[in-house]
Amino acid sequence: MSDTRSRRGSVARSAAAAVLTLGLASGVLAGCGAPAATEPAADAGGSTATATTGTHAPASSPSAKPTATATPTSSAKPTTSSPSVAAQRRALKASGPVLPASRPTRLDIPAIGVATDLIDLGRQDDGSAAVPPGEAGSPAGWYRYSPTPGAQGPAVILGHVNTTTIPEGVFFRLHEMTPGRQFTVTRADGRVAVFQVDRLRTVRKDEFPTLEVYGNTARSEIRLITCGDYEASSDRFEENTIVYAHLIGSRR
């Protein structure tokens, strides 16, 4: 981000606006869905995954129910003829430290005050990624069709920028991440994987870089994703904030 202070204000105003709308809508969920491949990353073949985007936009009716639907922006169908991601990954020469697969249980980012358990996120009926709960205090979630953090390839963790009742979701300050900052993911095998940020990117939802996020990598990498730029006129978050990082080591 070229102007972190300006961006922080933009995110704060976006989240506050969403929660203000919530008050008018009797607590209807206002967060954001997260983009995903339309098929599991383990089967997508690297070049066939299609981006989807969505939002938990404020509803216009007080009787509306909270929703956890991520709305696809493409009608492209998953293909099954491409080699599996696992096979393509094996063909890549691993670069840097790589750990065996193990489910992530916790994410800690001291620089922005994140200390969250991780839940597993699957897919919805339309093939898009499920999203974490929207209530205050809800954790972030690991998209279980991506590699586990520390294994070769791009792990994906999703979190809300706001909640149903307060502006600050688990990834409210994700836009403050800068290259060189480190954070950790604790895994079920007892290892703590240490990641270092490479870059932060903000993209329009309709320009989500699917291959850049889900494509095969030789290193162990991770993407942290949330939403931003809430537009009251459309009841949508129009952007995604993506943090790209790679594994630099681990400890027990």
C-alpha positions as CSV (number, residue, x, y, z in Angstrom):
1,M,0.0,0.0,0.0
2,S,1.4,3.4,-0.9
3,D,-0.3,5.1,2.0
4,T,-0.9,2.9,5.0
5,R,-2.6,5.6,7.1
6,S,-5.0,6.3,4.3
7,R,-5.7,2.6,3.8
8,R,-6.3,2.1,7.6
9,G,-8.8,4.8,7.6
10,S,-10.5,3.4,4.5
11,V,-10.8,-0.1,6.1
12,A,-12.1,1.4,9.4
13,R,-14.7,3.5,7.5
14,S,-15.7,0.5,5.5
15,A,-16.2,-1.8,8.5
16,A,-17.9,0.9,10.5
17,A,-20.3,1.6,7.6
18,A,-21.1,-2.1,7.3
19,V,-21.9,-2.3,11.0
20,L,-24.0,0.8,10.9
21,T,-26.0,-0.8,8.2
22,L,-26.3,-3.9,10.4
23,G,-27.9,-1.8,13.1
24,L,-30.5,-0.8,10.7
25,A,-30.9,-4.3,9.5
26,S,-31.4,-5.9,13.0
27,G,-28.0,-7.6,13.2
28,V,-27.9,-9.1,9.7
29,L,-24.4,-10.5,8.8
30,A,-22.1,-8.0,7.1
31,G,-18.8,-9.5,6.4
32,C,-17.3,-10.8,3.2
33,G,-17.0,-14.1,1.5
34,A,-13.6,-15.2,0.3
35,P,-12.5,-16.2,-3.2
36,A,-11.7,-19.8,-3.9
37,A,-11.0,-22.3,-6.7
38,T,-14.2,-23.8,-8.0
39,E,-12.7,-27.2,-7.3
40,P,-10.3,-28.5,-4.6
41,A,-6.7,-27.3,-5.1
42,A,-5.6,-30.9,-4.9
43,D,-7.5,-31.7,-8.0
44,A,-7.4,-28.4,-9.9
45,G,-4.4,-29.1,-12.1
46,G,-3.0,-25.7,-11.3
47,S,-4.2,-23.9,-14.5
48,T,-7.9,-24.7,-14.4
49,A,-9.0,-23.2,-11.1
50,T,-11.6,-20.5,-11.5
51,A,-11.9,-17.6,-9.1
52,T,-15.1,-17.0,-7.2
53,T,-15.9,-14.0,-5.1
54,G,-18.6,-13.2,-2.6
55,T,-19.8,-11.1,0.3
56,H,-21.9,-11.2,3.3
57,A,-23.4,-7.9,2.4
58,P,-25.9,-6.1,4.7
59,A,-29.4,-7.0,3.9
60,S,-32.1,-4.5,3.0
61,S,-34.8,-6.2,5.0
62,P,-34.9,-6.6,8.8
63,S,-36.2,-10.1,8.4
64,A,-33.3,-11.2,6.2
65,K,-31.2,-14.1,7.5
66,P,-27.4,-14.2,7.8
67,T,-25.8,-16.0,4.9
68,A,-22.5,-17.6,4.3
69,T,-22.7,-17.9,0.6
70,A,-19.8,-16.9,-1.7
71,T,-21.2,-16.0,-5.1
72,P,-19.3,-17.3,-8.1
73,T,-18.3,-14.8,-10.7
74,S,-17.6,-17.3,-13.5
75,S,-19.7,-20.1,-15.0
76,A,-16.6,-22.1,-16.0
77,K,-16.8,-25.7,-15.0
78,P,-13.9,-27.5,-13.3
79,T,-12.0,-29.8,-15.6
80,T,-10.7,-33.3,-14.6
81,S,-8.4,-34.0,-17.6
82,S,-5.4,-32.0,-16.3
83,P,-2.7,-33.7,-14.2
84,S,-3.4,-33.3,-10.5
85,V,-1.8,-30.6,-8.5
86,A,-0.1,-33.2,-6.3
87,A,1.5,-34.7,-9.4
88,Q,2.6,-31.3,-10.8
89,R,3.9,-30.4,-7.4
90,R,6.0,-33.6,-7.3
91,A,7.5,-32.6,-10.6
92,L,8.7,-29.3,-9.1
93,K,12.0,-29.3,-7.4
94,A,11.3,-28.2,-3.8
95,S,13.0,-24.9,-2.8
96,G,13.6,-24.0,0.8
97,P,12.3,-25.7,3.9
98,V,9.3,-28.0,3.4
99,L,7.4,-29.8,6.2
100,P,5.2,-32.9,6.0
101,A,1.5,-32.3,5.8
102,S,-0.2,-31.6,9.1
103,R,-3.5,-29.8,9.8
104,P,-3.1,-26.2,11.1
105,T,-4.6,-25.3,14.5
106,R,-3.6,-21.8,15.3
107,L,-2.4,-18.6,13.6
108,D,-0.4,-15.9,15.4
109,I,0.5,-12.5,13.8
110,P,1.9,-10.4,16.7
111,A,2.5,-7.3,14.5
112,I,-1.2,-6.8,13.9
113,G,-2.6,-8.4,17.1
114,V,-3.9,-11.7,15.5
115,A,-4.0,-14.7,17.8
116,T,-6.7,-17.1,16.4
117,D,-7.5,-20.7,16.4
118,L,-8.1,-22.1,12.9
119,I,-11.1,-24.0,11.7
120,D,-11.3,-26.2,8.6
121,L,-13.2,-24.6,5.6
122,G,-14.6,-26.8,2.9
123,R,-16.6,-26.0,-0.1
124,Q,-20.2,-24.9,-0.6
125,D,-22.7,-26.6,-3.0
126,D,-21.7,-24.3,-5.8
127,G,-18.0,-25.2,-5.5
128,S,-16.9,-21.9,-3.8
129,A,-15.1,-21.8,-0.5
130,A,-17.0,-21.9,2.7
131,V,-16.3,-18.9,5.0
132,P,-15.8,-18.7,8.7
133,P,-18.6,-17.7,11.0
134,G,-19.4,-13.9,11.1
135,E,-20.0,-13.4,14.8
136,A,-17.6,-11.2,16.9
137,G,-14.6,-13.3,18.1
138,S,-14.9,-15.8,15.2
139,P,-11.7,-17.5,14.1
140,A,-10.0,-17.5,10.8
141,G,-10.2,-20.7,8.7
142,W,-7.8,-22.9,6.6
143,Y,-9.2,-23.8,3.2
144,R,-8.7,-27.6,3.5
145,Y,-8.4,-28.2,-0.2
146,S,-5.2,-26.2,-0.2
147,P,-1.9,-27.6,1.1
148,T,-1.4,-27.6,4.9
149,P,0.8,-24.6,6.0
150,G,4.5,-25.7,5.8
151,A,3.9,-28.3,3.1
152,Q,5.0,-27.5,-0.5
153,G,2.6,-25.3,-2.3
154,P,0.2,-22.4,-1.4
155,A,-1.8,-22.8,1.8
156,V,-4.8,-20.5,2.0
157,I,-6.3,-19.0,5.2
158,L,-9.4,-16.8,5.1
159,G,-10.7,-14.4,7.7
160,H,-13.4,-11.7,8.0
161,V,-12.5,-8.0,8.1
162,N,-15.5,-7.2,10.2
163,T,-18.3,-9.0,12.2
164,T,-22.0,-9.0,12.6
165,T,-21.8,-6.7,15.6
166,I,-18.5,-4.8,15.7
167,P,-16.2,-3.4,13.0
168,E,-13.1,-5.4,13.9
169,G,-13.0,-9.0,12.5
170,V,-10.0,-11.3,12.9
171,F,-8.3,-9.8,9.8
172,F,-9.3,-6.2,10.4
173,R,-5.7,-5.1,10.4
174,L,-4.4,-7.4,7.6
175,H,-3.8,-4.4,5.3
176,E,-1.0,-3.3,7.7
177,M,1.2,-6.3,6.9
178,T,4.5,-5.3,5.2
179,P,7.3,-7.3,3.6
180,G,9.7,-8.9,6.1
181,R,7.2,-9.3,8.9
182,Q,7.0,-12.8,10.4
183,F,4.1,-14.8,11.7
184,T,3.5,-18.4,12.8
185,V,1.1,-21.3,12.2
186,T,0.9,-24.0,14.8
187,R,0.1,-27.4,13.4
188,A,-1.4,-30.6,14.8
189,D,2.0,-32.4,14.7
190,G,3.3,-29.9,17.3
191,R,5.5,-28.0,14.9
192,V,5.2,-24.2,14.7
193,A,5.8,-23.1,11.1
194,V,7.4,-19.6,10.7
195,F,6.5,-17.6,7.7
196,Q,7.9,-14.3,6.4
197,V,5.8,-11.8,4.3
198,D,6.9,-11.3,0.7
199,R,4.3,-8.8,-0.3
200,L,0.7,-7.5,0.2
201,R,-1.6,-6.9,-2.7
202,T,-5.1,-5.4,-2.9
203,V,-7.2,-6.4,-5.9
204,R,-10.7,-5.9,-7.2
205,K,-12.9,-8.9,-6.6
206,D,-13.6,-9.2,-10.3
207,E,-9.9,-9.2,-11.0
208,F,-8.9,-11.9,-8.4
209,P,-5.6,-13.5,-9.4
210,T,-6.6,-17.1,-9.2
211,L,-3.5,-18.8,-10.5
212,E,-1.2,-16.5,-8.5
213,V,-3.0,-17.5,-5.3
214,Y,-3.7,-21.2,-6.0
215,G,-1.0,-22.1,-8.6
216,N,1.7,-24.6,-7.8
217,T,4.9,-23.4,-6.1
218,A,8.2,-25.0,-5.4
219,R,8.4,-23.4,-2.0
220,S,6.1,-23.7,1.0
221,E,4.0,-20.6,0.8
222,I,0.8,-19.2,2.3
223,R,-1.8,-16.7,1.4
224,L,-3.9,-14.8,4.0
225,I,-7.1,-13.3,2.5
226,T,-9.8,-10.9,3.6
227,C,-12.1,-8.3,2.1
228,G,-12.1,-4.5,2.0
229,D,-13.6,-1.4,0.4
230,Y,-17.2,-1.7,1.5
231,E,-19.6,0.1,-0.8
232,A,-22.9,1.0,0.8
233,S,-24.5,1.6,-2.6
234,S,-24.0,-2.0,-3.7
235,D,-24.0,-3.6,-0.2
236,R,-20.7,-5.3,-1.2
237,F,-17.0,-5.4,-0.3
238,E,-15.4,-4.7,-3.7
239,E,-11.8,-5.7,-2.9
240,N,-9.7,-8.5,-1.5
241,T,-6.5,-8.0,0.5
242,I,-4.0,-10.8,0.0
243,V,-0.8,-11.3,2.0
244,Y,1.8,-13.6,0.3
245,A,4.4,-15.2,2.5
246,H,6.8,-18.2,2.5
247,L,8.1,-20.7,5.1
248,I,11.5,-19.8,6.5
249,G,11.7,-22.4,9.3
250,S,9.9,-24.2,12.1
251,R,10.3,-25.1,15.7
252,R,8.6,-27.4,18.2
